[in-house]
Amino acid sequence: MAAMKIDPDWLEDGKEIAKCPVCLMVLDQPTVGCPEGHALCRQCYVTELSQRHKCPLCQHLTDASKLQRCRPLEDFIGQLHLRCKHGPKDDEGGEEVAKLEPLLSMSTDRLREELGRRSTEGETGEHRRSDAGEGVGQWCSWRGKVCEFAGHLAESCSYEPVECPNAAAGCKESVMRKDAASHAWDTCEFRLSHCPHCSALELVRDLPGHEGRCPDAQIECPNAGCGDTVVRRSMAEHRGGCGREEVQCPCPGCEERMVRAEVEEHVETSGAVHQRIAWRRMAEMEGKVAGLDVQVAELRTKVAEQGGMIA
């Protein structure tokens, strides 16, 4: 994992000493390797030497075997003071805000003590570190040491982007730490929510699909003109008696279709038609019976010719 780069503009002191001459960021693992002792970020030095075997500042020949981590410079940089990367810029009143420890983080006695100290010492008092991380406006007011910075961002900075608590469920959004809880519980489409019909827990993004098949959801009868709403699990039973359900005439042979409410009227007004259908069906049946009688007679004759008997 690549080390986090620190912008020298975030430093309150030692900017020129701490700046890498290659990447122009605060030195990360300060490393020396030339006779002049020029320090670069370790990765910057390795990258430079992969392209040419010279110090990029003094042009002395060197190679990776000569690189040494400069611990004294690293320790010095670690003690430098800086503001949070999410702190105010210079044009946002940064200088004033940087002098203030968030009032919400102070007790009444601590505030009185601080005001008294400032009145006697002016603004040149000892540098103090603030762990509150709360913003004055829309920024983080944390101040601390370089060696503490990574921990502040990883654990407490309210303005550092973090993954949504619902990431395991599939959310890929990154939100500020201070907004993570409200995002996860109020707006994230990957949060869990109860179905309003059956109380099953579903992801918010999946609720519409669940409601489309939920057996306890109230749905409208699909038959035009009905207008009744029933729970989905009872819809088949409802349609079995719905007057607007399309059905076929109950009279054998009649293929007319109509809504159930019109069946009785259809039967009453179609008596002659149904009678003709019945006669035709009866004639067809009689013809089939006659045909079967002929087949039976033929079978009896064949059996008799073969000397057999048939019941």
Steps between C-alpha positions, in 0.01 A plus 500: 500500500646836397583743778276801539654817358499810721479842338763739646231771508338310787813548713525784748881489511797340325344506154824544306694242701224241472425536127619235255672671203352245257133454590483831696308329780613442859782246504375146548773277646777757433780321316856608411740340256735759351822652645317831555239333721200624304179350638206381292198285572615140480263420215602816313868400532434145381301629202771751406773236518296266279525762226855623557764416760544854624378718784245731334638801692880478485529246215748285697499138392323268743287186502238329712761316708616833644160620613460548873196602700569828680349430843594834664326696221204263510465549877533877458223509239282281719503769770404784268156650554232505234130552451267236363484463123129576536573820693431852373703644215676834538214683328252343742639659811740216558747701707232608747337159523834327547555702816177384658436173677134406440294648781270198504793286612571717808342490842395832658800491736733414212362791297553745787853370544570538131364853482708598803814346353450675167443834669834471680703321233345648186487284192856364535416227750599137466358312204212275604359198327125468445347155470143618459514515123177698488467760232466873535269542205560221251850390586698303754680703768739224611862599559773257592830348399590337171554169681141518630340601171436156351332385822280811506377433146454129559314527831348837582491761222136586441573622147705204374320296232421149623314210344132464574426271798282304256797424275470126572146514360628657178513878553802653328446858611762693694372756749652725766530322835262748663232415243558124488235408759226719354584375150493136612171530688308763303603516135711196402312274261686204649356550850251248634135594530181314592247422231189706589279198426669193649781661713769296322844666507622597155757739352329828412608458139327158493177608667313586176576155363401334828173692515430385144487141625419542872208265585363750754503803272163650408449486124215594271303236315624499138149454363375817333210652686555310827702751702533275807832478684602187686824357637700323233476162674117516467481621141441155349208442736361846421519445125326166544186693591564840341208613286738668255713188440478376142359146481363264234132417475428198728280335236688211330601584148448877534830684457370848574702692762368774728550642847358285779231757583350457151489119495142471628369748246693327223352159593148644510527678166685224317264206571425430136866513406595269785216258399634479146851443635366224726317330207809518286715353777238227558498411131879486505491270803240273339717476190800405711294236687382351172855484376606321818216247457627415151855449635371272776305290248807465280708387797239239595506357147881473498504327835231251391692419183805416707295263715515719802230637720423856600280601787 
